[in-house]
Amino acid sequence: MRQDAVTLERFYGAPLGQAAARVLSGRLTDLWGEARGLSMLGLGFAIPVLDAFGQAPSRIVAAVPQEHGPVKWDYSGRGNATVGVGDDRLPFPDGLFDRVIVLHGLEEAGNPRTYLREIWRVTAPEGRIVLAASNRSGLWSRATRTPFGHGRPWSRSQLVNLLSSGLFQVTASASALYMPPMSASLVTSAAEGWEAIGSLIAPGLGGVVLVEAVKRLYASPGGGAPATVTEKVRIARPATTQGRESH
């Protein structure tokens, strides 16, 4: 049972949700830059982080599970849309998106492998995805008053194994949301400070695990993660996507 859109929108409209979105958006823009001219898909409830890319991508689509109900997205960029989808079949042609972000999608997916297979299908060759999921070892997975405290939390190794068995090559990973899941202004106003301190004294124990991977056409299923996994996402460089720049 997925959370409804009203609950998610209420959380991200409050100070704690705004701080969480700011931290996660920073991780993603560190990793992918502006994603200028690229086609981008947000799955689950990724709207809070899609806004960080502005109008640089040629297309941004927020694909929200139908169980969420109607979703508001006040975004006027070109080529952007919100669409209700199911987990087993996405209404997009093969290889459409250069970048895919999954936030609040994997934890409540009925069949994660089928879900990932659809993501692989709509991702362009050498396109990149980020799975952002509640960290099984973090405090946020226990905070049921936040969206991160619902569904199945994941460990870093579980996400890596899922991606590696699904024709993706893992390129980088990180943890985020080291601040406690509290609405106190002392916490939310200093979210970036919590990130800096937490990543130093308790790396890997943030509330969210983010794993980036690149789509491979001929990778061997179950072959493990060929690329080094690192706590610092900045070492990953976006793949050059030929013939997909907007003019």
C-alpha positions in Angstrom: 0.0 0.0 0.0 1.6 3.2 -1.2 1.3 6.5 0.7 -1.1 9.1 -0.7 -0.1 12.2 -2.5 -1.6 14.5 0.1 0.6 13.0 2.8 3.8 13.3 0.7 3.0 16.9 -0.4 2.3 17.9 3.2 5.7 16.5 4.4 7.7 18.2 1.6 5.9 21.4 2.2 7.0 21.5 5.9 10.4 22.6 7.1 11.7 19.0 7.7 10.7 17.9 4.2 12.1 21.0 2.6 15.4 20.4 4.3 15.4 16.7 3.2 14.7 17.8 -0.4 17.5 20.3 -0.3 20.0 17.7 0.9 19.0 15.1 -1.7 18.8 17.6 -4.5 22.4 18.7 -3.6 23.6 15.1 -3.9 22.0 14.7 -7.3 23.2 17.9 -8.8 26.7 17.2 -7.5 26.5 13.9 -9.4 24.8 15.0 -12.6 25.3 18.7 -12.8 22.6 20.5 -14.7 21.8 17.5 -17.0 21.5 20.1 -19.7 19.8 18.9 -22.9 19.1 15.5 -21.4 15.8 13.7 -21.0 15.0 13.0 -17.3 12.4 10.8 -15.5 11.4 10.9 -11.9 9.8 7.7 -10.5 7.9 7.2 -7.2 7.6 10.7 -5.7 10.6 12.4 -7.1 9.0 15.9 -7.6 10.9 17.5 -4.6 14.3 16.8 -6.3 13.3 17.2 -9.9 12.9 21.0 -9.4 16.6 21.3 -8.6 17.5 20.8 -12.3 15.4 23.8 -13.5 14.9 24.1 -17.2 18.3 22.7 -18.2 17.1 19.2 -19.2 15.2 18.9 -22.5 12.4 17.0 -20.9 11.5 16.1 -17.3 8.6 13.7 -16.6 7.4 12.9 -13.1 5.9 9.4 -13.2 3.8 8.9 -10.0 2.2 5.7 -8.9 -1.5 5.7 -9.6 -2.1 4.7 -6.0 -0.8 8.1 -4.8 -3.8 9.8 -6.4 -3.7 13.3 -8.1 -0.4 15.1 -7.7 0.3 18.8 -8.0 3.5 20.0 -9.7 3.8 23.7 -10.3 6.5 23.5 -12.9 6.4 25.4 -16.2 9.5 24.1 -18.0 9.3 22.9 -21.5 8.6 19.3 -22.2 7.6 18.5 -18.6 4.6 16.5 -17.5 3.2 14.5 -14.6 1.7 11.1 -15.4 0.2 8.3 -13.3 1.8 4.9 -13.8 1.8 1.3 -12.6 4.9 -0.5 -11.4 4.8 -3.3 -14.0 4.5 -1.2 -17.1 5.6 2.3 -17.8 3.9 4.2 -20.6 7.1 5.2 -22.4 9.0 3.9 -25.4 12.2 2.0 -25.0 15.4 4.0 -24.3 13.7 7.4 -23.9 15.4 8.8 -20.8 19.0 9.7 -20.2 18.7 10.1 -16.5 16.2 8.4 -14.1 15.7 9.2 -10.4 13.8 6.8 -8.1 12.6 8.3 -4.8 9.9 6.8 -2.6 9.4 4.2 -5.4 11.4 1.1 -4.5 10.4 0.7 -0.9 6.8 0.0 -1.7 7.2 -1.7 -5.1 5.4 -5.1 -5.2 8.1 -6.7 -7.2 11.4 -4.8 -7.2 13.0 -6.8 -10.0 10.1 -6.3 -12.3 10.1 -2.6 -11.4 13.8 -2.3 -12.2 13.4 -4.2 -15.4 10.9 -1.5 -16.6 13.3 1.2 -15.5 16.1 -0.5 -17.6 13.7 -0.7 -20.6 13.0 3.1 -20.7 16.5 4.1 -19.9 18.7 5.0 -22.9 21.8 2.9 -23.6 24.6 4.2 -21.3 22.0 6.2 -19.5 22.3 6.6 -15.7 19.9 6.0 -12.9 19.9 6.7 -9.1 18.0 4.6 -6.7 17.4 6.6 -3.5 15.9 4.4 -0.8 15.4 4.4 3.0 18.5 3.1 4.7 17.8 0.0 6.7 20.5 1.0 9.3 19.4 4.7 9.5 17.0 6.5 11.9 14.7 7.7 9.1 13.5 4.2 8.3 12.0 4.1 11.8 10.4 7.6 11.5 6.9 6.6 10.5 5.8 10.2 10.5 7.9 10.8 7.4 7.7 9.1 4.0 11.0 7.3 4.6 9.5 5.3 7.5 7.1 3.3 5.2 7.6 0.2 3.1 10.7 -1.9 2.9 14.1 -0.1 3.7 17.2 -1.2 1.9 20.9 -1.6 2.6 23.6 -0.4 0.3 24.6 -4.0 -0.5 21.0 -5.0 -1.3 20.7 -2.1 -3.8 24.0 -2.9 -5.4 23.0 -6.6 -5.8 19.6 -5.6 -7.3 21.2 -3.3 -9.8 23.9 -5.7 -10.7 21.5 -8.5 -11.4 19.4 -6.2 -13.6 21.9 -5.3 -16.3 23.1 -2.1 -14.6 26.7 -1.4 -13.6 27.0 0.4 -10.3 29.2 3.5 -10.6 28.9 5.3 -7.2 27.0 5.3 -4.0 26.5 7.6 -1.0 24.4 8.1 2.1 22.4 11.2 2.9 20.1 12.7 5.5 22.3 12.5 8.6 20.2 15.0 10.5 17.7 13.4 12.9 14.1 13.2 11.6 12.9 16.0 13.8 11.1 19.2 12.8 13.0 21.4 15.3 14.4 24.5 13.5 17.8 23.8 15.0 17.9 20.7 12.9 16.2 21.8 9.7 18.1 25.1 9.4 21.4 23.3 9.7 20.8 20.3 7.5 24.0 20.8 5.5 26.0 21.0 8.7 24.5 17.7 9.9 25.5 16.2 6.5 29.1 17.3 6.8 29.5 16.0 10.4 27.5 12.8 9.9 29.5 11.8 6.8 32.7 12.1 8.8 31.8 10.4 12.0 29.2 7.9 10.8 29.6 7.3 7.1 27.0 5.0 5.7 24.4 5.7 8.5 22.5 8.4 6.8 18.7 8.0 6.5 18.8 7.4 2.7 21.1 5.3 0.5 21.7 6.6 -3.0 23.2 4.2 -5.6 24.0 5.3 -9.1 24.3 2.9 -12.0 24.7 2.9 -15.8 22.6 0.9 -18.2 24.5 -1.9 -19.9 23.1 -3.8 -22.9 25.1 -6.9 -22.5 26.1 -7.2 -18.8 26.0 -10.6 -17.2 23.1 -10.9 -14.7 24.3 -11.6 -11.2 27.8 -10.6 -12.0 28.2 -8.2 -9.0 29.2 -4.6 -9.1 32.2 -4.1 -11.5 32.7 -0.5 -10.5 34.1 0.7 -7.2 31.5 1.9 -4.8 32.4 5.1 -2.9 30.9 7.3 -0.3 31.7 10.4 -2.3 29.4 10.7 -5.3 31.5 13.4 -6.9 33.9 10.9 -8.3 31.2 9.7 -10.7 31.1 11.5 -14.1 28.0 11.5 -16.2 28.4 9.5 -19.4 28.4 11.4 -22.6 25.1 10.9 -24.4 25.5 11.1 -28.2 22.8 12.5 -30.3 20.4 13.4 -27.5 21.3 17.0 -26.9 18.6 19.5 -27.6 19.3 22.2 -30.2 
